[in-house]
Amino acid sequence: IEEAAPAAAAAPKAKAKAKKRSKKAGGAMFEIGEIVESYYEDDDMWYDAKVLKDLGSNSFSVAFTEDDSEQECKPGYIRKKMSEVDRDGPIEAGEWVNVYYEEEGRWYRGIVQTENSDGTVTLLWDEDGEEFTGKPEVMRKMVPKLRLDELSVGMKMEGTVKSYREFGMFVDVGAEREGLVHISQAAEVERPKGAAAFDVGERVSALYEEEDEWYPATVDKVNKDGTFTVTWDDSGEEDGPSTVEASNMKLLMPRFPVQIGHKVDVWVHRIEPARTSFERGQKRELPGRLGLSMFEGGRAPQARKKPADLSAFAEMDSSKFIEGEVVRIQDFGAFVRVKAPDGTEAEGLLLPGQIRDGFVENLEEEMSAGDKVKVRIARVDPRMRRMQLSMRAD
């Protein structure tokens, strides 16, 4: 292969303590005659090469397959051929990996040098060649990306949690795109018995009673009387922390059962291949999307929902647009979750004819689950517990 040297983030020198090099679990990192990838410094590129000789201490003599020229490779300048790596097997010496460094909340790349007897592995950072020893659980192999058309609904995969959003978590399963585990497809986080409604450090939306408005805040303290001390995001120099009842607080970010950088078993829930869309005479290239689920087979168990109280929405200005999140799409329309000024959340129906001017032939070409959309409350029937939404101004 020909590949530019990766521009990895600067390795955490001060925090990644150098350790004495451990011995490999067994055998040489590469076999004589094996095709590997070798870094050629003059070109700042990686090329395919054949291993000629083991020089010891994870150094090897190689010959580039392109022109048979030879080179000695020190540790960090040679790695396993990406296309030959067992993507589902345990992490082994010689493999190129992406590592989640929890103290900084960032990902770094390096080449594994040794598999240690305590279950950890030792690698060299790409950026500065410093050693780092860590657990394989926070590492992901660098392998060729799977195309979406190689996947199928219901397929079980192992992934690594990359980031959180208010609508779900993104997981890297080795595909050409990260997959979204929507909150409806994530396992419920079980709270310890007797635990407070909120934890210190959690981000919430809380009612500021003096103004009867909801504002974002951070939980500072759990009080013995069941209330919480919060600090407002936009508090001025004269504004100190406030005490808020639990009933007047809502989480801004859902709780997820897996931490960022940790591995998780998921099932393919939905595949949307890349496609071309024509809207109002304009051509748009829409990237493919991958939906994942933490439930076997790719489907969350259906739970009977308690009908929502829509009285708060009935009082809202029908001409005012608010932000909503697409929850699911049916043939007859999309269900969008919206929030009233008092914090009440409910789902409303967005019919195809209320998305834009003109005929909407395929709703899935317009939006997908997890998308943020601007809608207005078009009609509310509190008795029947139904709410219709619109993205149109009229």
Disulfide bonds with the S-S distance in Angstrom:
none
